[in-house]
Amino acid sequence: MDNQEIKIFSFHYKPGPVVTNDPIYIPIFSGKNGSHKSCEIIGDDAGENISAKNKYYSELTGIYWVWKNQQADIIGSCHYRRFFTLKKEPISYQIKRLLYFPARLYRKRFGLIYTSNVTLFEGKILNKAEILEILESHDAIMPQRRKFRYSVREHYRRYHDLRELELIEEIIREKCPEYMPAFESVMNGKRLYANNMFILRKNDYNRLMEWWFGILFEFENRINKADYKGYQQRIMGFIAERLLTIWIYHQKLKVKELQVIYFKSLKKA
């Protein structure tokens, strides 16, 4: 298994620092769409692409570009400031995490290691040997599921338009009704795989891409994107998180859930 090619794509939305020089990590400019020509990060606007839809799809335009233009035995998705880690938090960070309870941040930051210390944590980013070891006994690597106070359906209603989930349900009933038990389990549950992050073997990855974008494109065809403004413009990215969780549930893959390092200082970089 050691000779398998691994490519983990870290998606950027603007020029900025690249956290790791590990060769398995490949930075991709999502939504480059012919702009920032001087930026050295590879863009998602060459070959077959949906780069121009980035304001609706967020990192999904990069993920789509990878699907259509890249090959590897193991493929993953992360962000320029979010990376998987197998290593434990330093003791000082574990103590800090206890403060999340009185501050009511425990659910929001569950599974996330918030830090500005790139020097300390760069070496803790998941590496090739760790990925190979995990995939010897698991089918997928995913972030620890977010814990919501409410059901996934109720959480969506509070921050978005519930009619969008009703439309997704309609599409799934029409196109792939065998996914309805997973849909109901996810919607009624309180756990969600956030940020569209994953690491999968090629066959599972390709199956996910076919299903994921098939549902997303059908959803896009049935809405009026002009109705979405500001934060809500990222509608396809929000829907994709729910769909990814549904797919994982339906496939019954053996999943290894890992913490995610969140380099908070890079958000302003």
Residue pairs with C-beta under 8 A, 6 or more apart in sequence:
1 132
1 135
1 136
2 132
4 73
4 74
4 132
5 72
5 73
5 74
6 24
6 72
6 73
6 74
6 75
6 76
6 128
6 131
6 132
7 24
7 26
7 66
7 70
7 72
7 74
7 75
7 76
8 24
8 25
8 26
8 75
8 76
8 77
8 78
8 126
8 131
8 199
9 25
9 26
9 27
9 28
9 62
9 63
9 66
9 70
9 75
9 76
9 77
9 78
10 18
10 19
10 20
10 25
10 26
10 27
10 28
10 78
10 79
10 80
10 83
11 27
11 28
11 30
11 59
11 62
11 63
11 77
11 78
11 79
11 80
12 27
12 28
12 29
12 30
12 41
12 79
12 80
13 29
13 30
13 31
13 54
13 58
13 59
13 80
14 29
14 36
15 29
15 36
15 39
15 41
16 80
16 266
16 269
17 266
17 269
18 27
18 41
18 80
19 80
19 81
19 83
19 118
19 122
19 125
19 263
19 266
20 83
20 122
20 125
22 125
22 127
22 128
24 127
24 128
24 131
25 78
25 125
26 42
27 41
27 42
27 80
28 41
28 42
28 43
28 44
28 62
28 65
28 66
29 36
29 39
29 41
29 42
29 43
29 44
29 62
30 44
30 51
30 54
30 58
30 59
30 60
30 61
30 62
30 65
31 44
31 51
31 54
31 55
31 61
31 62
32 39
32 41
32 43
32 44
32 45
32 51
33 43
33 45
33 51
33 52
33 54
34 45
34 51
36 43
43 51
44 51
44 54
44 61
44 62
44 64
44 65
44 66
45 51
45 52
45 65
46 65
46 69
47 65
47 68
47 69
48 65
48 68
48 69
49 61
49 64
49 65
49 68
49 69
50 57
50 60
50 61
50 64
50 65
51 61
51 65
53 61
53 236
54 61
55 233
55 234
56 220
56 225
56 228
56 233
56 234
56 235
56 236
56 237
57 64
57 216
57 234
57 236
57 237
57 240
58 196
58 234
58 236
58 237
59 77
59 79
59 196
59 237
60 196
60 216
60 236
60 237
60 240
62 77
63 77
63 196
63 209
64 209
64 213
66 75
66 77
67 205
67 206
67 209
67 213
71 202
72 202
73 201
73 202
74 131
74 135
74 199
74 200
74 201
74 202
75 199
75 200
75 202
75 205
76 84
76 131
76 141
76 197
76 198
76 199
76 200
77 196
77 197
77 198
77 199
78 84
78 197
79 195
79 197
80 266
81 262
81 263
81 264
81 266
81 267
82 195
82 197
82 260
82 261
82 262
82 263
83 125
83 126
83 260
83 261
83 263
84 125
84 126
84 141
84 143
84 197
84 199
84 258
84 259
84 260
84 261
85 113
85 121
85 124
85 125
85 126
85 258
85 259
85 260
85 261
86 126
86 130
86 134
86 258
87 124
88 94
89 97
89 113
89 259
90 120
93 113
93 115
97 109
100 106
100 109
106 147
107 146
107 147
107 148
107 149
110 144
110 146
110 147
111 143
111 144
111 145
111 146
111 257
111 259
111 260
112 259
112 260
112 262
113 121
113 259
113 260
113 261
113 262
114 262
114 264
115 121
115 261
115 262
115 263
115 264
116 263
116 264
116 265
118 263
118 265
118 266
121 261
121 263
124 261
125 261
126 141
126 199
126 258
131 141
131 199
134 141
134 256
135 141
135 199
135 201
137 254
138 253
138 254
138 255
138 256
139 200
139 201
139 204
139 251
139 253
139 254
139 255
140 198
140 199
140 200
140 204
140 248
140 253
140 254
140 255
140 256
141 198
141 199
141 200
141 255
141 256
141 258
142 193
142 197
142 198
142 199
142 248
142 255
142 256
142 257
142 258
143 193
143 194
143 195
143 197
143 257
143 258
143 259
143 260
144 257
144 258
144 259
144 260
145 191
145 192
145 193
145 194
145 245
145 257
146 191
146 192
146 193
146 194
147 190
147 191
148 155
148 190
148 191
148 192
149 155
149 190
150 158
150 190
151 187
151 188
151 189
151 190
152 186
152 187
152 188
152 189
152 190
152 191
152 192
152 242
152 245
153 162
153 165
153 187
153 188
155 190
155 192
156 162
156 164
156 165
156 238
156 242
160 232
160 235
160 238
161 232
164 219
164 223
164 235
164 239
165 187
165 242
167 219
167 222
167 223
168 183
168 215
168 219
168 239
168 242
168 243
169 180
169 183
171 215
171 218
171 219
171 222
172 179
172 180
172 183
172 215
172 246
173 180
175 214
175 215
175 218
176 211
176 215
178 250
179 246
179 247
179 250
181 250
182 246
182 247
182 249
182 250
183 246
185 249
186 192
186 242
186 245
186 246
186 249
191 245
192 241
192 242
192 245
193 241
193 244
193 245
193 248
194 241
195 241
195 260
196 237
196 240
196 241
196 244
197 260
198 208
198 244
200 208
204 251
204 253
207 251
208 244
208 247
211 247
212 240
212 243
212 244
212 247
215 243
216 236
216 239
216 240
216 243
219 236
219 239
220 236
223 235
225 233
225 235
228 235
248 255
